[in-house]
Structures are given as structure tokens and as C-alpha cells.
Amino acid sequence: MRTKVFTTVFICGVFTCISCVEEYNLDIDKYDNILVVDGMITDDPSPYTVNLSLSSTLKNRDYIPYPNAEVIIIDDLGNSETLTEINPGEYSTAIDGMQSVIGRKYKVEITTPDEKIYFSEFEELLAPVELDSIYSEIESRESFFHYYDLLGLQFFLDTKTAIKDTNYFLWRLESTFEYNSSYRISHIFNGTLEPCTNRDTLYTCWKTDIVGEIFTSNTINLSQAKILRYPLIYVSTEERDLSVMYSLLVKQYTISEEVYNFWHSIDDLNSDQGALHSSLPYQIRGNILCEQNIDEPVLGYFMVAGLSEKRIFVERPRLTFHYWTCYLTIVDFENMNYLAWAPPNVWPLYVTTSVNGGMALPHQDCIDCTRKGGVAFKPEYWIE
């Protein structure tokens, strides 16, 4: 399975965490346009990817790719591969290129178009500790925004027992859920009104999201070298995520203490934004240095980690759902006013059948499932 680089959560919001007890007069522009390195090599088969970008400030949160650099991954035996830029700022090894070996050490070297050189130190690829199980339990939670308690599923994981007593972990999550539109299509207006030959068109979609939360833990001071009932994300019934079928992919990275300290610091920063006076975002340095100036700030991390992953599928739980219900606007087919006046740039418009057997024009988000960010084709890994 291809190894994918995850988005470094704190990088995108590195200057959005400016909320503190007392006022700070920070020279934020000083930390604009800093090189951001986001890459990883695991024991999973290649290709391996390194993303380069430039940081942005609170006023400009755009992702700014950094193209035309030379990126090389090197191991401790002198083997190396120069990555190919497959998209602006995205550099990848070849499918049949460098293959990682557990116990070997790896680093990255980057040469920018202005001939500045950045590098990481060698880091050992550790053998992965296997994931044992992922599971969920029904849980209610108090809500400040609702007159009722939230209902949903809390997800947990267990690891298998590790060989070593001390282990460090990072978990990244990817969620996919199947959901349905509120109504099925009966007719399509595309300048003229025509019957829909397949009422299930745009009725079922699947949406995949990278979970932005960071999860870290270790086995220090545990009676066994394993993690039990580690809490992951909570998914409520306020949205459609659990309405048909929900899947959670968990990637468990076995990492070094240095990598753990980096991500744990990011986790602490994201969960305690009020403590800016004790931990400023730009002070969390990764493992990338500039050869010409080691004091130059560089954001991100080139990570070397053992990988174990597991996917769980959960059917719709027997709970009360509160996601938005769509309402219908009846279409007057004697004069066809709205459809006749609808400009071509809003075509096609989808029409459904109302409860009394007539025609109705719902909000298009309620009849076209792709309007909610999903796609209308089932992923290869999906189960019924």
C-alpha cells in the first residue's frame, strides 16, 4: 500500500493559536515564508513522499507549495534516491525505487533553487508494534449548544504487546462514511424537464476526511508494554457520519523518543492554546536544519517510523439522529416559473416526488449527495 504523507496539523495553523492570558507583541511577519518540510519513510513499500511549502501568517492561511527543489533521501549505507516533483511542492520516490529496511537509518537533504541546503539527521527505522483492535462504544455527552445531551460513538484502540518495554506511538486517522440524500431524483431540468432513468442517481455518496487531531502515547511506567482503551475520536449523531455506514482507518506509527516529543508538544499546544506565554508556536522546532545557518527556523519534520494499520466498519447505531432535515418547495408545473427562469449556470436542477405524488424542488444539497463533499462511487475497500 502506498505510503501517504499526512498534513502537519500545526503548520497550517501555526499562527492561528494566538490566544493567551496576557498580551504579546509578536513580530509575526518574521515567521512568514519559512520553509515547511512534511515527509515520512516507513517500513511500508515505497513510494515515499516529501512535501515542501512556505508558512503563512494569521492573515493569509493559504497553502503555498515550494517547487523546483532537489530532494534526496539517503540511508546510512550511502544508498540514495533523488525524488521527482510530481505536483508543485510534492516530491516522490519511484514505485520501484528505494525500499526501506527495518534497523537502517535514513535522512533527507533538500537543496532549494537559491542553493540553500537543508537536512535532517539520520534516524533509525524501528520495527512496528502491531495494532490489536479498534472498537467503539455508545457514549452521551453534555453539550453547551443543545438542550439535550449528544449521543454518538467513542472510538478506542488496543495495541499488541511490544517486545521492548519502552515504546512511543503516534496515531493518524482517516474517516470514511456512507450517507444518503434526503430525496431521490425523479426529473432533471437541463433547459428542459426530463424524467430521470435511475432514481438512485446522486442518492448515495462516500466522503473521506483526514482527522486533524493528533494522538500520541507511550508505554513508560505501564505494567505491560501495550496500550489499552486509548481514546480516539468521538463521532456524534448531529451529522450524517453514522447514518448508514462509518469506517475509521487508524495508522499506528512506532516512533523514536525525539519524534514523540515533537508531536506531543504539538498536541499540547493545540489542546492548551491559552498557554501561549509558556510555549510559542515557532519554538517547536522539527528535525530540519539549514546548513548555511543552523539558527534559521524551519518548520515540520522528516519522520522515520514503523507502520501498522487497521480499519474498522461500523453500521448505523440505534440512536437518535439530529442532522438537518430538508424541506420541499412545491413546483407549479402550469407556469414553470422558477425552472423557466433558472439561468444555465445553475443547471442541472434536480426535482423529486412529493408525499402527495406531485413534483417538488428541494434545496439541491438535499437531493445531490455530492453537494456535501462526497463522491458518488464506492471505495474499493468498502463493505456492504
C-alpha positions as CSV (number, residue, x, y, z in Angstrom):
1,M,0.0,0.0,0.0
2,R,1.4,3.4,-0.9
3,T,2.6,5.4,2.0
4,K,1.0,8.8,2.1
5,V,2.3,11.9,3.9
6,F,-0.1,13.3,6.3
7,T,-0.7,17.1,6.7
8,T,1.2,18.6,9.6
9,V,-1.7,20.0,11.5
10,F,0.1,22.7,13.4
11,I,1.8,24.0,10.3
12,C,-1.4,25.2,8.7
13,G,-2.5,26.8,11.9
14,V,0.9,27.7,13.3
15,F,0.0,31.3,13.7
16,T,-3.7,30.8,14.5
17,C,-3.1,29.7,18.1
18,I,-2.5,33.3,19.3
19,S,-4.9,33.3,22.2
20,C,-3.3,34.0,25.6
21,V,-3.8,35.3,29.1
22,E,-1.7,38.4,28.6
23,E,-1.0,40.4,25.5
24,Y,2.0,39.6,23.3
25,N,3.6,41.9,20.8
26,L,4.9,39.3,18.4
27,D,6.7,40.2,15.2
28,I,4.6,37.6,13.3
29,D,5.9,38.7,9.9
30,K,9.3,37.4,11.0
31,Y,7.9,33.9,10.7
32,D,6.3,34.3,7.3
33,N,7.6,32.4,4.3
34,I,9.5,29.8,6.4
35,L,10.3,26.5,4.7
36,V,7.9,23.8,5.9
37,V,9.0,20.1,5.4
38,D,6.4,17.4,5.7
39,G,7.7,13.9,4.9
40,M,8.0,10.4,6.0
41,I,9.5,7.0,5.3
42,T,8.1,3.8,6.9
43,D,8.6,0.1,6.6
44,D,5.7,0.1,4.2
45,P,6.7,-0.4,0.5
46,S,7.6,2.8,-1.4
47,P,7.0,5.3,-3.0
48,Y,7.7,7.8,-0.2
49,T,6.8,11.4,-0.4
50,V,8.1,14.7,0.9
51,N,6.0,17.9,0.7
52,L,7.7,21.3,0.7
53,S,5.8,24.5,1.3
54,L,6.1,28.0,2.8
55,S,4.5,29.0,6.1
56,S,1.8,31.7,6.1
57,T,0.6,34.1,8.7
58,L,-2.7,34.6,10.5
59,K,-3.9,37.0,7.8
60,N,-3.0,34.6,5.0
61,R,-3.6,30.9,5.6
62,D,-3.2,29.7,2.1
63,Y,-1.1,26.6,1.4
64,I,2.0,27.8,-0.6
65,P,3.8,24.9,-2.3
66,Y,7.6,25.2,-2.7
67,P,8.6,23.9,-6.2
68,N,11.8,23.2,-8.1
69,A,13.9,22.0,-5.2
70,E,16.2,18.9,-5.2
71,V,15.1,16.4,-2.5
72,I,17.2,13.3,-1.7
73,I,16.5,10.5,0.7
74,I,19.8,8.8,2.0
75,D,20.4,5.8,4.2
76,D,23.3,5.1,6.5
77,L,24.9,2.7,3.9
78,G,25.2,5.5,1.4
79,N,22.3,4.5,-0.8
80,S,20.2,7.4,-2.0
81,E,17.4,8.4,-4.3
82,T,16.5,11.8,-5.8
83,L,12.8,12.4,-5.6
84,T,10.7,13.5,-8.6
85,E,8.4,16.5,-8.3
86,I,5.0,15.0,-9.2
87,N,3.0,18.1,-8.2
88,P,4.1,21.6,-7.2
89,G,5.9,21.1,-3.9
90,E,5.2,17.4,-3.8
91,Y,8.3,15.1,-4.3
92,S,8.1,11.3,-4.6
93,T,10.4,8.3,-4.9
94,A,9.8,6.0,-7.8
95,I,7.5,3.0,-7.4
96,D,10.5,0.7,-7.9
97,G,12.8,3.0,-6.1
98,M,14.4,2.9,-2.6
99,Q,12.8,0.3,-0.3
100,S,13.2,0.8,3.4
101,V,14.8,-1.7,5.8
102,I,14.0,-2.0,9.5
103,G,17.0,-1.1,11.6
104,R,18.6,1.0,8.9
105,K,18.8,4.8,9.3
106,Y,17.5,7.5,6.9
107,K,17.7,11.2,6.4
108,V,16.6,13.8,3.9
109,E,18.6,16.5,2.1
110,I,17.0,19.4,0.4
111,T,18.6,21.9,-2.0
112,T,16.5,24.9,-2.9
113,P,16.6,26.9,-6.2
114,D,18.7,29.5,-4.4
115,E,21.2,26.8,-3.4
116,K,20.4,26.7,0.3
117,I,20.8,23.2,1.8
118,Y,18.5,21.8,4.5
119,F,19.0,18.4,6.1
120,S,17.8,16.1,8.9
121,E,19.9,13.8,11.0
122,F,19.9,10.1,10.5
123,E,17.1,8.4,12.2
124,E,16.5,4.6,12.7
125,L,13.6,2.9,11.2
126,L,12.0,1.0,14.1
127,A,10.1,-2.3,13.8
128,P,6.3,-1.5,14.1
129,V,4.3,-2.6,17.1
130,E,1.1,-4.1,15.8
131,L,-2.4,-2.7,16.3
132,D,-4.6,-5.3,18.1
133,S,-8.1,-3.8,17.8
134,I,-10.2,-0.8,17.1
135,Y,-13.7,-0.6,18.7
136,S,-16.4,1.8,19.6
137,E,-18.8,2.3,22.5
138,I,-22.0,4.4,22.7
139,E,-21.5,7.5,24.8
140,S,-23.5,10.6,25.7
141,R,-22.0,14.0,26.3
142,E,-23.3,17.2,27.7
143,S,-23.5,20.0,25.1
144,F,-23.3,23.7,25.7
145,F,-25.1,24.3,22.3
146,H,-28.0,21.9,22.6
147,Y,-30.9,21.5,25.1
148,Y,-30.2,17.7,25.0
149,D,-27.1,15.6,25.6
150,L,-25.2,14.5,22.5
151,L,-25.2,10.8,21.5
152,G,-22.6,9.1,19.5
153,L,-19.7,6.7,19.4
154,Q,-16.4,7.0,21.2
155,F,-13.6,5.0,19.4
156,F,-10.8,3.3,21.2
157,L,-7.7,1.2,20.3
158,D,-5.6,-1.5,21.8
159,T,-2.1,-2.4,20.7
160,K,-0.5,-5.8,20.9
161,T,2.3,-6.3,23.5
162,A,5.6,-4.9,22.3
163,I,8.9,-6.7,22.6
164,K,10.5,-3.7,24.2
165,D,9.3,-2.2,27.5
166,T,9.5,1.5,26.3
167,N,7.7,2.4,23.1
168,Y,6.4,5.6,21.6
169,F,3.4,6.0,19.4
170,L,1.8,8.4,17.0
171,W,-1.7,7.7,15.5
172,R,-3.2,9.3,12.4
173,L,-6.8,8.7,11.5
174,E,-8.8,8.7,8.3
175,S,-12.6,8.5,8.3
176,T,-14.9,7.5,5.5
177,F,-18.7,7.4,5.8
178,E,-21.5,6.4,3.5
179,Y,-24.6,8.7,3.5
180,N,-27.8,9.3,1.5
181,S,-29.5,12.3,0.2
182,S,-32.8,13.2,1.7
183,Y,-34.7,12.7,-1.6
184,R,-34.3,10.7,-4.8
185,I,-34.3,12.3,-8.2
186,S,-37.4,11.9,-10.3
187,H,-36.7,14.5,-13.0
188,I,-33.7,16.6,-14.2
189,F,-34.1,20.1,-15.6
190,N,-31.3,21.0,-18.0
191,G,-33.1,23.6,-20.1
192,T,-36.0,21.1,-20.4
193,L,-37.5,18.8,-17.9
194,E,-36.8,15.1,-18.4
195,P,-37.5,12.0,-16.4
196,C,-34.5,10.5,-14.5
197,T,-33.9,7.0,-15.6
198,N,-32.2,6.0,-12.4
199,R,-33.7,7.4,-9.2
200,D,-30.7,6.4,-7.2
201,T,-28.5,8.9,-9.2
202,L,-26.7,11.1,-6.6
203,Y,-28.6,9.4,-3.8
204,T,-25.6,7.6,-2.1
205,C,-22.2,9.1,-1.6
206,W,-19.0,8.3,0.4
207,K,-16.9,11.1,2.0
208,T,-13.3,10.7,3.2
209,D,-11.7,13.1,5.7
210,I,-8.3,13.2,7.3
211,V,-8.9,13.6,11.0
212,G,-7.0,16.7,12.1
213,E,-6.5,15.7,15.7
214,I,-3.1,14.4,16.9
215,F,-2.8,11.3,19.1
216,T,0.4,10.3,21.0
217,S,1.2,7.9,23.8
218,N,3.9,5.7,25.2
219,T,4.4,2.6,27.4
220,I,6.5,4.2,30.0
221,N,5.6,3.1,33.5
222,L,3.0,0.6,32.3
223,S,2.8,-2.9,33.8
224,Q,2.7,-4.3,30.3
225,A,4.2,-3.0,27.1
226,K,0.9,-2.4,25.5
227,I,-1.8,0.4,25.2
228,L,-5.3,-0.5,26.2
229,R,-8.5,1.5,25.7
230,Y,-6.7,4.5,24.2
231,P,-9.5,7.1,23.4
232,L,-9.5,8.3,19.8
233,I,-12.3,10.5,18.2
234,Y,-15.9,10.9,19.3
235,V,-18.5,10.9,16.5
236,S,-21.9,12.2,17.3
237,T,-25.3,11.8,15.6
238,E,-25.5,15.5,14.9
239,E,-24.2,14.9,11.3
240,R,-24.7,12.1,8.7
241,D,-21.4,10.4,9.5
242,L,-23.1,7.4,11.3
243,S,-26.3,7.5,9.3
244,V,-25.5,4.5,7.0
245,M,-22.0,3.0,7.4
246,Y,-18.9,4.5,9.0
247,S,-15.3,3.4,8.6
248,L,-12.2,4.5,10.6
249,L,-8.7,3.8,9.3
250,V,-6.1,4.0,12.1
251,K,-2.4,4.3,11.2
252,Q,-0.1,3.5,14.1
253,Y,3.5,4.8,13.9
254,T,6.1,3.3,16.1
255,I,8.5,6.3,16.6
256,S,11.6,7.4,18.4
257,E,11.5,9.5,21.6
258,E,12.6,12.6,19.6
259,V,9.7,12.2,17.2
260,Y,7.3,11.6,20.1
261,N,8.5,14.7,21.9
262,F,7.9,16.8,18.7
263,W,4.3,15.6,18.2
264,H,3.5,15.6,21.8
265,S,4.5,19.2,22.0
266,I,2.2,20.0,19.1
267,D,-0.6,18.1,20.8
268,D,-0.1,20.1,24.0
269,L,-0.1,23.4,22.0
270,N,-3.3,22.5,20.2
271,S,-5.1,21.5,23.4
272,D,-3.8,24.4,25.5
273,Q,-3.9,27.5,23.4
274,G,-4.3,29.6,26.5
275,A,-0.7,28.8,27.5
276,L,1.0,30.8,24.7
277,H,3.1,32.6,27.3
278,S,4.9,29.3,28.0
279,S,5.0,27.8,24.5
280,L,5.1,29.8,21.4
281,P,4.3,28.0,18.1
282,Y,7.5,28.9,16.3
283,Q,9.5,27.5,19.3
284,I,8.5,23.9,18.4
285,R,11.3,23.0,16.1
286,G,11.4,19.9,14.0
287,N,14.5,17.9,12.9
288,I,15.3,20.0,9.8
289,L,18.4,22.3,9.8
290,C,19.8,24.8,7.4
291,E,23.4,24.0,6.5
292,Q,24.3,27.7,6.0
293,N,22.5,28.9,9.1
294,I,21.5,26.3,11.8
295,D,19.6,29.0,13.7
296,E,17.3,29.6,10.7
297,P,13.8,28.4,11.8
298,V,12.4,25.5,9.7
299,L,9.0,24.0,10.4
300,G,7.9,20.4,10.1
301,Y,9.5,17.0,10.4
302,F,11.0,14.3,8.3
303,M,9.7,11.2,10.1
304,V,11.1,7.7,10.1
305,A,8.6,5.2,11.6
306,G,7.4,1.6,11.7
307,L,3.7,1.4,10.5
308,S,0.8,-0.8,11.5
309,E,-2.7,0.0,10.3
310,K,-6.2,-1.3,10.8
311,R,-9.7,-0.4,9.5
312,I,-13.0,-0.8,11.3
313,F,-16.5,-0.6,9.8
314,V,-19.5,0.4,12.0
315,E,-23.1,0.1,10.9
316,R,-25.7,2.8,11.8
317,P,-26.2,2.6,15.6
318,R,-29.6,2.5,17.1
319,L,-29.5,6.1,18.3
320,T,-31.5,9.3,17.7
321,F,-30.1,11.4,14.8
322,H,-30.4,15.2,14.7
323,Y,-28.9,16.2,11.4
324,W,-30.8,18.8,9.3
325,T,-34.0,17.7,7.6
326,C,-34.7,19.1,4.2
327,Y,-38.0,20.7,3.3
328,L,-39.7,20.7,-0.1
329,T,-40.8,23.6,-2.3
330,I,-43.7,22.6,-4.5
331,V,-43.1,23.4,-8.2
332,D,-46.1,24.9,-10.1
333,F,-45.9,23.0,-13.3
334,E,-48.6,25.1,-15.0
335,N,-46.3,28.1,-15.4
336,M,-42.9,26.5,-14.5
337,N,-41.8,29.9,-13.3
338,Y,-38.7,29.0,-11.3
339,L,-37.4,26.4,-13.6
340,A,-38.0,28.6,-16.6
341,W,-36.1,31.5,-15.1
342,A,-33.3,29.5,-13.7
343,P,-30.0,30.5,-15.6
344,P,-27.9,27.9,-17.3
345,N,-25.1,28.3,-14.8
346,V,-27.3,26.6,-12.1
347,W,-28.3,23.6,-14.4
348,P,-28.9,20.8,-13.9
349,L,-31.6,21.2,-11.3
350,Y,-33.0,18.0,-9.7
351,V,-36.6,17.5,-8.9
352,T,-38.2,14.9,-6.7
353,T,-41.7,13.5,-6.0
354,S,-43.6,15.0,-3.0
355,V,-45.6,13.0,-0.5
356,N,-48.8,13.7,-2.4
357,G,-47.4,12.4,-5.6
358,G,-46.7,15.8,-7.2
359,M,-43.4,17.4,-8.1
360,A,-41.2,19.2,-5.7
361,L,-38.0,21.2,-6.0
362,P,-35.8,20.6,-2.8
363,H,-32.7,22.5,-1.9
364,Q,-30.1,20.9,-4.2
365,D,-27.9,19.9,-1.2
366,C,-30.8,17.6,-0.2
367,I,-31.0,15.7,-3.4
368,D,-27.4,15.8,-4.8
369,C,-25.2,14.0,-2.2
370,T,-22.0,15.4,-3.9
371,R,-23.0,18.8,-2.6
372,K,-22.0,17.7,0.9
373,G,-18.4,16.9,-0.2
374,G,-18.7,13.3,-1.0
375,V,-18.3,11.3,-4.2
376,A,-21.0,9.0,-5.8
377,F,-18.7,6.0,-6.3
378,K,-17.9,3.4,-3.6
379,P,-14.3,3.0,-2.5
380,E,-12.7,-0.3,-3.4
381,Y,-12.3,-1.3,0.3
382,W,-15.9,-0.7,1.2
383,I,-18.1,-3.5,2.5
384,E,-21.8,-3.9,2.4
